[in-house]
Amino acid sequence: MEPSYKTRKIIERCLLWVLLAVLVSAGVAQFTSPLAQALARRDKKDVHLTVLTSPTMQFTYNPASRKAVVSVSAEKSSAQKGKNLPPHKGRYYIPAQPDREAYWENFKHTLSSWRYNPLLALRTGWEYLCAWHDRRTNLTAAEFALLAMELSTLDAADFAVRFPRSAKTHSARKAAPAAPEVQDRAPLAVKDRPIVVEVFNASGKRGLALALTQYLREQNEKGLLRVDVLQYDNYPSYQNKSFIVDYSGRLVQVKQLSLAIGINSEIQSETSANAICDTRIVLGKDFEMPL
């Protein structure tokens, strides 16, 4: 005997309420994670994600300041599909592309281009689903969604990249001139001061460092940029891409400087007891003077 129309309606409503209850409970269970809560409430506390490339990358993100720091390990990772994972309690992600430089270049490309090519966002979601299925990540769907929404508002200049001192994979670091030994670093100790920078020409274009120095000094005199150019010189080797090295940790001001001169790439973050400036600007072959 077939159920009556009213009986079918009751069964359908019951199934609908059960499905809704399951979805709500799953959402509550996912959003109770510390990472999801920190992102949703924009806590001042940092959240961490280990990306097991080779070598490993440790992402640290502050939801309140919206600043991200990427620390590159000196050791190569051997983790594959959830096996041989290093002992840690945080969230991890193992990309399908194990090479760090290739993964980082693809990450920056997606970050800067997804607004013009929405298919990149769909591809990122598909990569997460594949990683979750293959047990290459312990990020929940809610954590991934919140983290993806946060990162979608950033650009490459919001990331400070810290390399180990023994790293040999970055040609720019090997060619960088050493900071001279100085005893008097009083200007760097003054609070609320302009950023002290040095400019190096690695483009092969004659007079480029001088031209940018004059431009920055003019911007400082007009009050458009608070920057003090300490010196300018030629770089020991040619570089295809321009980059900025920061020694001060003043990432907000350094980002403003990088965007003002048209270098929209990640900021290399270093510490040096002998640094005579806050920031080093290296002009590569791709650099064009701001209008």
TIDRENDO-430486 format. One record per residue (C-alpha): x, y, z. Coordinates in nm, 3 decimals, always signed. Layout:
N
<<X,Y,Z>> ...
//
This chain:
291
<<+0.000,+0.000,+0.000>> <<+0.146,+0.333,-0.110>> <<+0.176,+0.615,+0.147>> <<-0.075,+0.897,+0.115>> <<+0.012,+1.246,-0.004>> <<+0.017,+1.385,+0.354>> <<+0.241,+1.102,+0.470>> <<+0.492,+1.173,+0.192>> <<+0.492,+1.541,+0.284>> <<+0.565,+1.460,+0.648>> <<+0.849,+1.226,+0.549>> <<+0.999,+1.489,+0.315>> <<+0.986,+1.757,+0.585>> <<+1.142,+1.525,+0.840>> <<+1.426,+1.441,+0.602>> <<+1.475,+1.811,+0.527>> <<+1.500,+1.897,+0.898>> <<+1.740,+1.608,+0.956>> <<+1.960,+1.725,+0.668>> <<+1.951,+2.083,+0.796>> <<+2.043,+1.967,+1.148>> <<+2.336,+1.767,+1.009>> <<+2.464,+2.066,+0.812>> <<+2.434,+2.300,+1.111>> <<+2.607,+2.057,+1.344>> <<+2.886,+2.003,+1.090>> <<+2.930,+2.379,+1.051>> <<+2.941,+2.433,+1.427>> <<+3.191,+2.150,+1.464>> <<+3.418,+2.301,+1.199>> <<+3.397,+2.659,+1.323>> <<+3.496,+2.557,+1.676>> <<+3.855,+2.505,+1.558>> <<+4.103,+2.764,+1.695>> <<+4.218,+2.858,+1.345>> <<+3.864,+2.917,+1.217>> <<+3.773,+3.118,+1.527>> <<+4.084,+3.335,+1.498>> <<+4.008,+3.411,+1.133>> <<+3.638,+3.476,+1.191>> <<+3.699,+3.709,+1.487>> <<+4.014,+3.868,+1.340>> <<+4.216,+3.795,+1.652>> <<+4.552,+3.958,+1.708>> <<+4.697,+3.612,+1.769>> <<+4.893,+3.462,+1.478>> <<+4.770,+3.153,+1.297>> <<+5.010,+2.904,+1.141>> <<+5.007,+2.674,+0.841>> <<+5.295,+2.446,+0.742>> <<+5.326,+2.394,+0.367>> <<+5.537,+2.082,+0.314>> <<+5.722,+2.176,+0.000>> <<+6.092,+2.106,-0.041>> <<+6.218,+2.293,+0.157>> <<+5.929,+2.346,+0.398>> <<+5.747,+2.679,+0.423>> <<+5.588,+2.800,+0.746>> <<+5.305,+3.052,+0.690>> <<+5.228,+3.285,+0.981>> <<+4.927,+3.514,+0.938>> <<+4.788,+3.779,+1.171>> <<+4.414,+3.832,+1.106>> <<+4.411,+4.171,+1.284>> <<+4.698,+4.333,+1.090>> <<+4.648,+4.119,+0.776>> <<+5.022,+4.062,+0.747>> <<+5.178,+3.732,+0.651>> <<+5.527,+3.602,+0.713>> <<+5.669,+3.304,+0.523>> <<+5.965,+3.132,+0.686>> <<+6.161,+2.896,+0.461>> <<+6.326,+2.600,+0.631>> <<+6.687,+2.508,+0.565>> <<+6.594,+2.139,+0.545>> <<+6.410,+1.966,+0.263>> <<+6.079,+1.795,+0.335>> <<+6.026,+1.429,+0.248>> <<+5.654,+1.420,+0.331>> <<+5.434,+1.257,+0.067>> <<+5.059,+1.218,+0.093>> <<+5.051,+1.240,+0.469>> <<+5.346,+1.005,+0.527>> <<+5.672,+1.095,+0.702>> <<+5.518,+1.412,+0.842>> <<+5.735,+1.608,+1.086>> <<+5.601,+1.606,+1.444>> <<+5.381,+1.916,+1.485>> <<+5.030,+1.984,+1.608>> <<+4.937,+2.261,+1.366>> <<+4.765,+2.260,+1.032>> <<+4.958,+2.138,+0.730>> <<+4.919,+2.120,+0.355>> <<+5.120,+1.910,+0.110>> <<+5.090,+2.055,-0.241>> <<+5.102,+1.840,-0.550>> <<+5.402,+2.048,-0.662>> <<+5.681,+1.969,-0.411>> <<+5.934,+2.225,-0.535>> <<+5.918,+2.535,-0.316>> <<+6.011,+2.793,-0.578>> <<+5.765,+2.654,-0.833>> <<+5.487,+2.638,-0.573>> <<+5.560,+2.993,-0.451>> <<+5.559,+3.138,-0.803>> <<+5.227,+2.966,-0.877>> <<+5.086,+3.091,-0.545>> <<+5.182,+3.452,-0.625>> <<+5.040,+3.422,-0.977>> <<+4.706,+3.295,-0.841>> <<+4.702,+3.566,-0.575>> <<+4.750,+3.847,-0.826>> <<+4.542,+3.709,-1.114>> <<+4.235,+3.536,-0.969>> <<+4.027,+3.858,-0.989>> <<+4.076,+3.864,-1.366>> <<+4.056,+3.488,-1.409>> <<+3.799,+3.332,-1.172>> <<+3.897,+2.986,-1.298>> <<+4.210,+3.016,-1.084>> <<+3.991,+3.035,-0.773>> <<+3.800,+2.725,-0.885>> <<+4.129,+2.546,-0.946>> <<+4.245,+2.633,-0.594>> <<+3.925,+2.486,-0.450>> <<+3.969,+2.171,-0.659>> <<+4.331,+2.137,-0.540>> <<+4.212,+2.156,-0.180>> <<+3.949,+1.886,-0.240>> <<+4.213,+1.660,-0.397>> <<+4.450,+1.724,-0.106>> <<+4.175,+1.650,+0.147>> <<+4.081,+1.331,-0.036>> <<+4.445,+1.217,-0.054>> <<+4.503,+1.311,+0.312>> <<+4.761,+1.572,+0.218>> <<+4.604,+1.830,+0.449>> <<+4.423,+1.842,+0.782>> <<+4.252,+2.175,+0.707>> <<+3.876,+2.149,+0.743>> <<+3.648,+2.291,+0.475>> <<+3.554,+2.585,+0.700>> <<+3.920,+2.662,+0.775>> <<+4.012,+2.646,+0.408>> <<+3.719,+2.871,+0.308>> <<+3.804,+3.134,+0.571>> <<+4.174,+3.123,+0.492>> <<+4.108,+3.150,+0.118>> <<+3.884,+3.454,+0.172>> <<+4.153,+3.620,+0.384>> <<+4.429,+3.556,+0.131>> <<+4.211,+3.679,-0.156>> <<+4.230,+4.032,-0.010>> <<+4.613,+4.033,-0.004>> <<+4.878,+4.084,-0.267>> <<+5.241,+3.975,-0.288>> <<+5.369,+4.285,-0.107>> <<+5.177,+4.176,+0.205>> <<+5.410,+3.878,+0.243>> <<+5.747,+3.897,+0.416>> <<+5.969,+3.602,+0.321>> <<+6.244,+3.491,+0.558>> <<+6.516,+3.264,+0.424>> <<+6.758,+3.068,+0.642>> <<+7.106,+3.214,+0.660>> <<+7.252,+2.901,+0.502>> <<+7.007,+2.903,+0.207>> <<+7.174,+2.889,-0.133>> <<+6.869,+2.870,-0.355>> <<+6.813,+3.242,-0.385>> <<+7.065,+3.400,-0.622>> <<+6.986,+3.752,-0.505>> <<+7.088,+3.670,-0.151>> <<+7.420,+3.523,-0.259>> <<+7.506,+3.834,-0.457>> <<+7.394,+4.084,-0.195>> <<+7.673,+4.309,-0.070>> <<+7.743,+4.281,+0.301>> <<+7.639,+4.567,+0.525>> <<+7.947,+4.752,+0.651>> <<+8.039,+4.740,+1.018>> <<+7.925,+5.060,+1.188>> <<+7.921,+5.175,+1.548>> <<+7.678,+5.465,+1.532>> <<+7.326,+5.359,+1.428>> <<+7.140,+5.634,+1.613>> <<+6.907,+5.729,+1.322>> <<+6.765,+5.375,+1.318>> <<+6.682,+5.398,+1.689>> <<+6.470,+5.712,+1.658>> <<+6.098,+5.647,+1.682>> <<+5.845,+5.782,+1.431>> <<+6.105,+5.853,+1.165>> <<+6.115,+5.809,+0.787>> <<+6.227,+5.474,+0.650>> <<+6.600,+5.477,+0.580>> <<+6.669,+5.305,+0.246>> <<+6.956,+5.228,+0.012>> <<+6.907,+5.184,-0.361>> <<+7.106,+4.943,-0.582>> <<+7.097,+4.930,-0.961>> <<+7.098,+4.570,-1.090>> <<+6.923,+4.645,-1.420>> <<+7.212,+4.738,-1.644>> <<+7.041,+5.071,-1.718>> <<+7.282,+5.351,-1.643>> <<+7.173,+5.609,-1.384>> <<+6.861,+5.421,-1.270>> <<+6.956,+5.416,-0.900>> <<+7.026,+5.790,-0.907>> <<+6.695,+5.860,-1.082>> <<+6.498,+5.666,-0.821>> <<+6.695,+5.832,-0.540>> <<+6.603,+6.176,-0.670>> <<+6.240,+6.069,-0.710>> <<+6.217,+5.937,-0.354>> <<+6.379,+6.249,-0.210>> <<+6.132,+6.466,-0.400>> <<+5.841,+6.258,-0.269>> <<+5.977,+6.297,+0.083>> <<+6.007,+6.675,+0.048>> <<+5.648,+6.694,-0.076>> <<+5.530,+6.484,+0.220>> <<+5.397,+6.206,-0.003>> <<+5.644,+5.944,+0.124>> <<+5.836,+5.938,+0.450>> <<+6.160,+5.798,+0.319>> <<+6.527,+5.892,+0.359>> <<+6.766,+5.759,+0.093>> <<+7.096,+5.694,+0.266>> <<+7.297,+5.591,-0.041>> <<+7.276,+5.452,-0.393>> <<+7.515,+5.230,-0.586>> <<+7.546,+4.955,-0.847>> <<+7.460,+4.597,-0.753>> <<+7.729,+4.327,-0.791>> <<+7.523,+4.133,-1.048>> <<+7.236,+4.181,-1.289>> <<+6.889,+4.077,-1.170>> <<+6.588,+4.009,-1.392>> <<+6.335,+4.102,-1.122>> <<+6.337,+4.387,-0.874>> <<+6.302,+4.309,-0.505>> <<+6.306,+4.468,-0.163>> <<+6.491,+4.345,+0.144>> <<+6.362,+4.468,+0.480>> <<+6.565,+4.471,+0.801>> <<+6.327,+4.673,+1.020>> <<+6.003,+4.473,+1.036>> <<+5.802,+4.787,+0.948>> <<+5.600,+4.595,+0.692>> <<+5.317,+4.848,+0.657>> <<+5.554,+5.130,+0.563>> <<+5.766,+4.903,+0.344>> <<+5.457,+4.792,+0.152>> <<+5.358,+5.155,+0.094>> <<+5.708,+5.221,-0.039>> <<+5.706,+4.915,-0.266>> <<+5.369,+5.003,-0.417>> <<+5.474,+5.366,-0.464>> <<+5.772,+5.267,-0.679>> <<+5.593,+4.983,-0.859>> <<+5.765,+4.679,-0.703>> <<+5.467,+4.459,-0.621>> <<+5.650,+4.147,-0.509>> <<+5.701,+3.970,-0.179>> <<+5.927,+4.146,+0.072>> <<+6.239,+3.957,+0.173>> <<+6.274,+3.990,+0.550>> <<+6.616,+3.965,+0.712>> <<+6.785,+4.052,+1.039>> <<+7.131,+4.207,+1.052>> <<+7.306,+4.356,+1.351>> <<+7.521,+4.562,+1.114>> <<+7.243,+4.703,+0.897>> <<+7.279,+5.076,+0.835>> <<+6.933,+5.109,+0.680>> <<+6.580,+4.980,+0.721>> <<+6.528,+4.864,+0.365>> <<+6.733,+4.778,+0.059>> <<+6.583,+4.835,-0.287>> <<+6.737,+4.634,-0.572>> <<+6.628,+4.747,-0.919>> <<+6.616,+4.465,-1.173>> <<+6.574,+4.466,-1.549>> <<+6.194,+4.477,-1.510>> <<+6.196,+4.806,-1.318>> <<+6.028,+5.112,-1.468>> <<+6.043,+5.455,-1.309>> <<+5.708,+5.561,-1.156>> <<+5.523,+5.833,-1.345>> 
//
